[in-house]
Amino acid sequence: MTPDDRSVWDRHWATLSGRSSLFGRVASSVRRQLLSRAVRHYAAAFFPADGVFVEAGCGTAQSSCRLGGGGRTLSALDFSLPALREARRVPAFASFVQADVFRLPFREDSISGLWNLGVMEHFEASAGRLVLEEFRRVLKPGATAILFWPPEFGASRLVLAPVEALVSFFRKTPFRFFPDEVNRLRSRGQARQMLLEAGFEAAAVDVTPRDLFIHLVVVARKPAA
């Protein structure tokens, strides 16, 4: 990530705290009340009962508020300090790490599971592959990365895109709720192909009512051998 990228995300998270705007409050509620249940479901289905687990690109980490307990040690990682300040309000995490997803500060084959929400769509395909390869490097053999990856046809796009277009029209300048989403998934097949190219197996690629069809839930498994 470049310093310019960091400043974009620092501004985004500084203005999108759950208390600073109507959209921020609605987004916070969606993360805590809806997405957190989907995260808990997929973590229960695909993560082992113990080990070290990382939310790589945690943002506010509010979607992970229902995780924790048992033998799992959770770490929240983001390169934006405003995001990590918000994440510290979530008690599930044992540590908070400022780092770049292109260069994770973990040893090879050391992480029992990894997840994120609304991260991968912000990278061009070639950069996204590098991120996936970095995830594969740090995961233990047989471990999974659970990626909540917005598609072109997701429910949030159906709601937000018309609002963005309307605001852009009246402001006479482009308006987006989030920094550029340059790699929203077009299909399940595209997701599987991207995992294959990065050395993963596709354990699942789900469109699910558990998150009101906001994401494709892409579960990438590192080969066991």
Secondary structure, 3 states (H helix, E strand, C coil): CCHHHHHHHHHHHHHCCCCCCHHHHHHHHHHHHHHHHHHHHHHHHHCCCEEEEEEECCCCCHHHCCCCCCEEEEEEEECCHHHHHHHCCCCCCCEEEECCCCCCCCCCCCEEEEEEECCHHHCCHHHHHHHHHHHHHHEEEEEEEEEEECECCCHHHHHHHHHHHHHHHHHCCCCCCCCCCCCCECCHHHHHHHHHHCCCEEEEEEECHHHCCCCEEEEEECCCC
